[in-house]
Structure formats: C-alpha cells, structure tokens
C-alpha cells in the first residue's frame, strides 16, 4: 500500500516538475537567444558596426531560433523533452563562451547563429509539457511555461550591472572578461548547470508521443490551412514581440538619447507584461473563448501601432507617451500569445510537436523578417517611427482574416450564432 501511494504521489507531481524545470530552462535559453539585442549596442560601438550589420546580426540570431522549430518539435515528440532540452542547454553554452572571447566581426555572426538555436526551446517545452500535463490543466501549464519569455529581460538587467561592477580588464588575470563579455560567460555556466538539473531531476522515463509514428503521419496536419492562419496570428503576438525586444534598446538610445541602462530598463517594461501575462491570457481564453480574446488583442494593438507610426508633425511622442503605448502593446502581446497558442493542443492533441513547431516557426520567422523591414521602411520614409507601419499592417491583415473566417463559420452555423461566440474552427 505505501509503495502504491508513493508511486501515485510521484506520478501526480511529475507534470509540475516538468513545468518548473522546462520553464526555468526556457527562461534561460530565451535570454541567450535575445542577448544581442542589448549586447549588440556596445559591440556596435566597439567594433564600428554599420546599422546594416547590426540589423543582420540580430536577424541572424532570430533566424537560427526560427527555422528549425518544426524539426525540434518532431524530435521532442520522438525522443522526449528531457533529452532534447538538456542537449539544447549544453549546445547553447558553447557559443556563449565563444562570444565572451570573440574579437572579429565574423565571430559575432557565427556566435549569433549558434546561440540563436536556443530560441527553439519554446517548441521543445510546449511538446514536453503537452506530453505530461493533464488536458484540463494544459492551457494553464502552457501559459505558465510561455511566461519564460521574460528571459528577454535578463540581459537588460545583467549587462548594465556587468558594465558597472566588472573592471574593463576583467578578473583573475583575464579568465573572467570585463565589460559586456562577462554576460555571455555567465550564461554559458548557467546553461551547463541547468542541463545537469534537467537530466538528473526530470521525470524518467520520459513520455514520447511521437515514438513509433512515421514522419509523414506527424507532418500530415500541416496541410490544414488553419495551422498556417494560427502561424500568422503568432507573427503579430510573438514575432513582433521578439523583434521589438531586440530593436527597442537601440531605438530608445538613438531617438531619445537615453543611456544603455535606461534603454534596457524601459525595454524591460515592455518585456514583462508581454511575458508574464501569458498565464492570465490563457485563463481569459478558457473563460471567454480564444476568439473574443484574440479579436480584442488585435484591435487594441492595431490602435496602439497606429499612434506609434504617425509622423512627428501629426503626433510628436515624448519618451513617456511612447513608453506608455509600448506598454499597451506588451500587454496585448502577453495575452495574445496565450490565446493564439491555446488552439494548438485543442485542435491537434496528437501532433503538438509538429503543429506547435510550425506555428512557432512562422511566428519566429516573422520576428526575423521584421527587423530588416524596420530598417528598410525607416530609411525609405526618413521617419524612424515608420517602422511601426509594418506592425500595423500585419495586425490589420490578421484581424481581417480572423473576421472573414468567423463570418464564414457564422454563415454555416446560422445567423443566430454570435461572431464572437467560442465556436470550434475559430
């Protein structure tokens, strides 16, 4: 009897253990993925990088964290999140250490690409938690896990602190580098420690829902247009978040003349709600339906982007008003990422790895594409705030597609059906 009670207790605690370990791992790896958003500023100054080089340095990391997402999802379903997450942490430690010693421009691009692979940890964690969490708590679990996006703020805190506390010459005869270089070194050590925690303290044997299934079977749902529509929505609520988290520090420095520390702090004010409100967004979607929440998010974000992209002769934003609007955008993204991604395990419960991987891939690729688009539109119009026109266009297009889809569902279901009712197929 005691042994059976022990086994039952262990089994019931396993989902919580997976959620805790995967969330901390994702938070760390997300910080690694976006660390050049802030570290790129002193790198640009020290190595005289052009604005084009800076844009592509950030975009390189985003691309590496985007393209393999589908593969990581399938791999996690087959091998289990415990193994894949541990290996990803070990992998990330290598380019982080290299970046702390790099002194050539090509090395920065190589490190950006290799460290960018850490961005695929989102797909790994979604698949891992979906395999362990009970269906009645899955939305909450995925929302809590997704809050690991807050890792984007770690570098914003750590970099200014390192620049202040660590001598330029470093410590221990140069073994610990000074200035911004100490940040990737700290990440390298933390990744190795976290890999050990994942491997030795995660539930074993792991659950592998994709084991024994062919690649064709696992990819079959990707022919459904709904998957691609969710991917577009994810560009608005997540790809835009990634792009802004990497781009805002430079914008604050260049447009408002703020210090690196102030720019990082204000960017963190955007990152926190865009990350920590995901559990709340999941709860709202459970309570009122993902359709209504997604509608609301797109409308609010669209209004904020419209104000942000207006020419200065129409609306000259000071740093306080600009930051307030960015905060509104962050709140929308935090809630919207939960409402959009909630659909995946509901409609595709046996294919979370592949479908979640593709939705995440499209969303993250959007973040990669947005960064150079920001620069292109700003240079073409001569107005830096015109970059927000790109985000406005994506948001309005997604809102239009959502509305047309819902109208089609309403025609099929009958005129008595509310457009915002939480019907299936939304």
C-alpha positions as CSV (number, residue, x, y, z in Angstrom):
1,X,0.0,0.0,0.0
2,X,2.6,2.6,0.9
3,X,4.5,1.9,-2.3
4,X,1.4,2.4,-4.4
5,X,0.7,5.7,-2.6
6,X,4.3,6.8,-3.3
7,X,4.0,5.9,-7.0
8,X,0.7,7.8,-7.2
9,X,2.2,10.9,-5.5
10,X,5.2,10.7,-7.8
11,X,3.0,10.4,-10.9
12,X,0.9,13.4,-9.8
13,X,3.9,15.6,-9.1
14,X,5.6,14.8,-12.4
15,X,3.7,17.3,-14.6
16,X,4.5,20.1,-12.0
17,X,8.2,19.1,-12.0
18,X,8.3,19.1,-15.8
19,X,6.6,22.5,-15.9
20,X,9.0,24.0,-13.4
21,X,12.2,22.7,-15.0
22,X,11.1,23.4,-18.5
23,X,10.0,27.0,-17.6
24,X,13.4,27.8,-16.0
25,X,15.2,26.3,-18.9
26,X,13.2,28.2,-21.4
27,X,13.7,31.5,-19.5
28,X,17.5,31.0,-19.6
29,X,17.6,29.9,-23.2
30,X,15.3,32.8,-24.3
31,X,17.7,35.2,-22.6
32,X,20.6,33.6,-24.6
33,X,18.6,33.9,-27.8
34,X,17.9,37.6,-27.5
35,X,21.1,38.7,-25.6
36,X,22.5,40.5,-28.7
37,X,19.5,42.9,-28.6
38,X,21.3,44.8,-25.8
39,X,24.9,43.4,-26.1
40,X,24.9,44.5,-29.7
41,X,24.9,48.2,-28.6
42,X,28.4,48.1,-27.0
43,X,29.6,45.6,-29.7
44,X,28.5,48.1,-32.4
45,X,30.3,50.9,-30.7
46,X,33.5,48.9,-30.0
47,X,33.8,47.4,-33.5
48,X,32.2,50.2,-35.5
49,X,29.5,48.1,-37.0
50,X,27.2,49.8,-39.5
51,X,23.4,49.9,-39.0
52,X,23.0,47.2,-41.7
53,X,25.5,44.9,-39.9
54,X,23.7,45.5,-36.6
55,X,20.3,44.7,-38.1
56,X,21.6,41.5,-39.7
57,X,23.4,40.4,-36.5
58,X,20.2,40.5,-34.6
59,X,18.3,38.9,-37.5
60,X,20.8,36.1,-37.7
61,X,20.0,35.0,-34.1
62,X,16.3,35.2,-34.8
63,X,16.6,33.1,-38.0
64,X,18.5,30.4,-36.1
65,X,15.8,30.3,-33.5
66,X,13.1,30.1,-36.1
67,X,13.9,27.8,-39.0
68,X,14.5,24.5,-37.0
69,X,11.4,24.8,-34.8
70,X,9.4,22.2,-36.7
71,X,12.3,19.8,-36.5
72,X,12.7,20.4,-32.8
73,X,9.0,19.7,-32.3
74,X,9.1,16.4,-34.1
75,X,12.4,15.5,-32.4
76,X,10.9,16.2,-28.9
77,X,7.8,14.1,-29.6
78,X,10.0,11.2,-30.6
79,X,12.9,11.4,-28.1
80,X,11.3,13.2,-25.2
81,X,11.7,16.8,-23.8
82,X,14.1,15.7,-21.1
83,X,16.8,14.7,-23.6
84,X,16.3,17.4,-26.2
85,X,16.2,20.2,-23.6
86,X,19.3,19.0,-21.9
87,X,21.2,18.8,-25.2
88,X,20.0,22.2,-26.2
89,X,21.3,23.7,-23.0
90,X,24.7,22.1,-23.5
91,X,24.8,23.3,-27.1
92,X,23.9,26.9,-26.0
93,X,26.8,27.0,-23.5
94,X,29.4,26.7,-26.4
95,X,28.6,29.9,-28.4
96,X,28.0,31.8,-25.2
97,X,31.6,31.0,-24.1
98,X,32.9,31.8,-27.6
99,X,31.1,35.2,-27.7
100,X,32.9,36.2,-24.4
101,X,36.2,35.7,-26.2
102,X,35.3,36.8,-29.8
103,X,37.1,39.8,-31.4
104,X,36.3,39.5,-35.1
105,X,33.0,40.6,-36.8
106,X,32.6,37.1,-38.4
107,X,32.8,35.6,-35.0
108,X,30.0,37.7,-33.8
109,X,27.8,36.5,-36.6
110,X,28.8,32.9,-36.0
111,X,28.0,33.2,-32.3
112,X,24.7,34.8,-33.1
113,X,23.7,31.9,-35.3
114,X,24.8,29.2,-33.0
115,X,23.4,30.8,-29.8
116,X,20.2,31.6,-31.8
117,X,19.4,27.8,-31.8
118,X,18.4,28.3,-28.2
119,X,15.2,30.0,-29.4
120,X,13.9,26.6,-30.4
121,X,13.5,25.8,-26.7
122,X,9.9,27.1,-26.9
123,X,8.8,24.3,-29.2
124,X,10.7,21.7,-27.0
125,X,8.9,22.9,-23.9
126,X,5.5,23.1,-25.5
127,X,5.8,19.5,-26.7
128,X,7.3,18.3,-23.4
129,X,4.5,19.9,-21.2
130,X,1.8,18.7,-23.6
131,X,3.0,15.1,-23.1
132,X,2.9,15.3,-19.3
133,X,0.1,17.8,-18.3
134,X,-3.5,16.7,-17.9
135,X,-5.9,18.1,-20.5
136,X,-7.9,20.0,-18.0
137,X,-4.8,22.0,-16.9
138,X,-2.9,22.1,-20.2
139,X,-3.9,25.7,-21.1
140,X,-2.7,27.0,-17.7
141,X,0.5,24.9,-18.0
142,X,1.4,26.2,-21.4
143,X,0.6,29.8,-20.3
144,X,2.9,29.4,-17.3
145,X,5.7,27.9,-19.5
146,X,5.3,30.6,-22.1
147,X,5.9,33.3,-19.4
148,X,9.6,32.2,-19.7
149,X,9.7,34.9,-22.5
150,X,10.6,37.1,-19.6
151,X,14.1,35.8,-20.1
152,X,14.5,38.5,-22.7
153,X,14.8,40.9,-19.8
154,X,17.7,39.1,-18.1
155,X,20.3,40.7,-20.3
156,X,18.7,44.1,-19.8
157,X,19.5,43.8,-16.1
158,X,22.7,41.9,-16.3
159,X,24.6,43.9,-18.9
160,X,24.4,47.3,-17.2
161,X,25.3,45.7,-13.9
162,X,28.3,43.9,-15.5
163,X,29.5,47.2,-17.1
164,X,29.4,48.8,-13.7
165,X,30.8,46.1,-11.5
166,X,33.3,44.2,-13.6
167,X,36.6,46.1,-14.4
168,X,37.3,46.5,-18.1
169,X,40.4,44.4,-17.7
170,X,38.4,41.6,-16.2
171,X,39.1,39.4,-13.2
172,X,41.5,36.5,-12.4
173,X,44.1,37.6,-15.0
174,X,41.5,37.8,-17.8
175,X,39.9,34.4,-17.2
176,X,36.7,36.3,-16.4
177,X,36.5,39.0,-19.1
178,X,35.3,42.5,-18.3
179,X,32.5,44.7,-19.6
180,X,29.8,43.2,-21.7
181,X,31.8,40.0,-22.3
182,X,31.1,38.7,-18.8
183,X,27.3,38.4,-19.6
184,X,27.7,35.5,-22.2
185,X,30.2,33.9,-19.9
186,X,27.7,33.8,-17.1
187,X,25.1,32.4,-19.5
188,X,27.5,29.7,-20.6
189,X,28.0,28.5,-17.0
190,X,24.3,28.7,-16.2
191,X,23.4,26.6,-19.3
192,X,25.7,23.8,-18.2
193,X,24.3,23.8,-14.6
194,X,20.8,23.8,-15.9
195,X,21.5,21.0,-18.3
196,X,22.5,18.9,-15.3
197,X,19.3,19.8,-13.5
198,X,17.2,18.8,-16.5
199,X,18.9,15.5,-16.9
200,X,19.1,14.3,-13.3
201,X,15.9,15.7,-11.8
202,X,13.3,15.5,-14.6
203,X,10.8,12.5,-14.6
204,X,12.2,9.4,-16.2
205,X,11.4,7.5,-18.3
206,X,10.1,10.4,-20.4
207,X,6.9,10.4,-22.4
208,X,7.4,10.4,-26.2
209,X,4.0,10.7,-28.0
210,X,5.7,10.6,-31.4
211,X,7.6,7.4,-30.9
212,X,6.7,4.8,-33.5
213,X,5.0,7.2,-35.8
214,X,6.3,8.0,-39.3
215,X,7.4,11.4,-40.4
216,X,4.6,11.6,-42.9
217,X,2.0,10.9,-40.2
218,X,3.4,13.6,-38.0
219,X,3.5,16.1,-40.8
220,X,0.0,15.4,-42.1
221,X,-1.8,18.1,-40.1
222,X,0.4,20.8,-41.6
223,X,-1.7,20.7,-44.8
224,X,-4.5,22.3,-42.8
225,X,-4.8,26.0,-43.6
226,X,-5.9,26.6,-40.0
227,X,-2.3,25.8,-38.9
228,X,-0.9,28.5,-41.2
229,X,-3.5,31.0,-40.1
230,X,-2.5,30.5,-36.5
231,X,1.1,31.0,-37.6
232,X,0.2,34.4,-39.0
233,X,-1.5,35.4,-35.8
234,X,1.6,34.3,-33.9
235,X,3.7,36.7,-36.0
236,X,1.6,39.5,-34.7
237,X,1.7,38.5,-31.0
238,X,5.1,36.8,-30.8
239,X,7.2,37.6,-33.8
240,X,6.5,41.3,-33.2
241,X,7.4,40.8,-29.5
242,X,10.8,39.2,-30.4
243,X,11.6,41.9,-33.0
244,X,10.7,44.7,-30.6
245,X,12.6,43.2,-27.6
246,X,15.7,43.2,-29.8
247,X,15.1,46.5,-31.5
248,X,13.7,48.8,-28.8
249,X,17.0,49.4,-26.9
250,X,18.7,50.9,-30.0
251,X,15.5,52.9,-30.7
252,X,15.5,54.4,-27.2
253,X,19.2,55.3,-27.4
254,X,19.1,56.7,-31.0
255,X,15.7,58.6,-30.8
256,X,15.5,59.7,-27.2
257,X,19.2,59.9,-26.3
258,X,18.9,57.6,-23.4
259,X,21.7,55.7,-21.7
260,X,22.1,52.0,-22.2
261,X,20.8,51.3,-18.7
262,X,17.7,53.5,-19.2
263,X,17.0,52.0,-22.6
264,X,17.3,48.5,-21.1
265,X,15.0,49.3,-18.2
266,X,12.3,50.8,-20.4
267,X,12.5,47.8,-22.8
268,X,12.0,45.6,-19.8
269,X,8.8,47.5,-19.1
270,X,7.6,46.1,-22.4
271,X,9.0,42.6,-21.9
272,X,7.5,42.0,-18.5
273,X,3.8,42.3,-19.5
274,X,4.4,40.6,-22.8
275,X,5.8,37.6,-20.9
276,X,4.2,37.4,-17.5
277,X,0.6,38.0,-18.7
278,X,0.6,34.7,-20.7
279,X,-1.0,32.7,-17.8
280,X,-3.6,35.4,-17.5
281,X,-4.2,35.3,-21.2
282,X,-4.7,31.5,-21.0
283,X,-7.2,31.9,-18.2
284,X,-9.1,34.6,-20.2
285,X,-9.2,32.3,-23.2
286,X,-10.6,29.5,-21.1
287,X,-13.2,31.8,-19.6
288,X,-14.4,33.8,-22.6
289,X,-13.1,31.9,-25.6
290,X,-9.9,32.4,-27.6
291,X,-11.8,34.0,-30.4
292,X,-13.0,37.0,-28.4
293,X,-9.6,37.5,-26.7
294,X,-7.7,37.4,-30.0
295,X,-10.2,39.9,-31.6
296,X,-9.7,42.2,-28.6
297,X,-5.9,41.9,-28.7
298,X,-5.7,42.7,-32.4
299,X,-8.0,45.7,-32.1
300,X,-6.0,47.2,-29.1
301,X,-2.6,46.5,-30.7
302,X,-3.8,48.0,-34.0
303,X,-4.8,51.2,-32.3
304,X,-1.5,51.5,-30.5
305,X,0.5,50.8,-33.6
306,X,-1.4,53.5,-35.5
307,X,-0.5,56.1,-32.9
308,X,3.1,54.9,-32.8
309,X,3.7,55.2,-36.6
310,X,2.1,58.7,-37.1
311,X,4.6,61.3,-38.4
312,X,6.0,63.7,-35.8
313,X,4.3,66.7,-37.5
314,X,1.0,65.0,-36.6
315,X,1.9,63.4,-33.3
316,X,5.2,64.1,-31.6
317,X,5.6,61.4,-28.9
318,X,7.8,62.1,-26.0
319,X,9.6,59.2,-24.2
320,X,6.8,58.9,-21.6
321,X,3.9,58.7,-24.1
322,X,5.9,56.4,-26.4
323,X,6.7,54.0,-23.5
324,X,3.0,54.0,-22.4
325,X,1.9,52.9,-25.9
326,X,4.6,50.3,-25.9
327,X,3.3,49.0,-22.6
328,X,-0.2,48.7,-24.1
329,X,1.4,46.7,-27.0
330,X,3.2,44.5,-24.5
331,X,0.0,43.7,-22.6
332,X,-1.7,42.8,-25.8
333,X,1.1,40.5,-26.9
334,X,1.2,38.8,-23.5
335,X,-2.5,38.0,-23.6
336,X,-2.5,37.3,-27.3
337,X,0.3,34.7,-27.3
338,X,-1.7,32.6,-24.9
339,X,-5.0,33.0,-26.8
340,X,-3.4,32.1,-30.1
341,X,-1.3,29.1,-29.0
342,X,-4.2,27.7,-26.9
343,X,-5.7,26.4,-30.2
344,X,-2.8,24.0,-30.9
345,X,-3.3,21.2,-28.3
346,X,-7.1,21.6,-28.6
347,X,-7.3,21.0,-32.4
348,X,-4.2,18.9,-32.8
349,X,-3.7,17.0,-29.5
350,X,-1.7,14.2,-31.0
351,X,0.5,16.5,-33.1
352,X,1.5,19.3,-30.7
353,X,5.2,18.9,-31.6
354,X,4.7,19.3,-35.4
355,X,1.9,21.8,-35.4
356,X,3.3,23.8,-32.5
357,X,6.6,23.7,-34.2
358,X,5.2,25.1,-37.4
359,X,3.2,27.8,-35.7
360,X,6.2,28.8,-33.7
361,X,8.4,28.7,-36.8
362,X,6.1,31.1,-38.7
363,X,5.9,33.4,-35.7
364,X,9.6,33.5,-35.1
365,X,10.4,33.9,-38.8
366,X,8.1,36.9,-38.6
367,X,10.4,38.3,-35.9
368,X,13.4,37.6,-38.2
369,X,11.8,39.4,-41.2
370,X,10.5,42.3,-39.2
371,X,14.0,43.6,-38.1
372,X,15.3,44.3,-41.6
373,X,11.8,45.6,-42.6
374,X,12.0,48.1,-39.7
375,X,15.3,49.5,-41.1
376,X,14.1,49.5,-44.7
377,X,10.8,51.3,-44.0
378,X,12.5,53.8,-41.7
379,X,15.2,54.7,-44.2
380,X,12.8,54.8,-47.1
381,X,10.4,57.3,-45.3
382,X,13.1,59.1,-43.4
383,X,11.0,58.7,-40.3
384,X,12.2,56.1,-37.7
385,X,8.7,55.7,-36.2
386,X,7.5,54.5,-39.6
387,X,8.8,51.0,-38.6
388,X,5.6,50.6,-36.7
389,X,3.7,50.8,-40.1
390,X,5.0,47.2,-40.7
391,X,3.5,46.0,-37.4
392,X,0.2,47.8,-38.1
393,X,-0.1,46.1,-41.5
394,X,0.5,42.6,-40.1
395,X,-2.0,43.3,-37.3
396,X,-4.8,44.6,-39.5
397,X,-4.3,41.8,-42.1
398,X,-4.5,39.1,-39.3
399,X,-7.6,40.8,-37.9
400,X,-9.2,40.8,-41.3
401,X,-8.5,37.2,-41.9
402,X,-9.9,36.2,-38.5
403,X,-13.0,38.2,-39.1
404,X,-13.6,36.7,-42.5
405,X,-13.1,33.2,-41.2
406,X,-15.6,33.8,-38.3
407,X,-18.1,35.2,-40.7
408,X,-17.8,32.1,-42.8
409,X,-18.4,30.0,-39.7
410,X,-21.4,32.1,-38.8
411,X,-23.0,31.6,-42.3
412,X,-22.6,27.8,-41.9
413,X,-23.9,27.7,-38.4
414,X,-26.8,30.2,-38.9
415,X,-27.5,33.9,-38.3
416,X,-28.3,33.3,-34.6
417,X,-24.6,32.4,-33.9
418,X,-22.6,35.3,-32.5
419,X,-19.5,36.3,-34.3
420,X,-17.6,36.3,-31.1
421,X,-19.0,33.1,-29.7
422,X,-16.3,30.5,-28.8
423,X,-17.3,28.1,-31.5
424,X,-15.0,25.5,-32.9
425,X,-13.0,26.3,-36.0
426,X,-12.2,29.9,-35.0
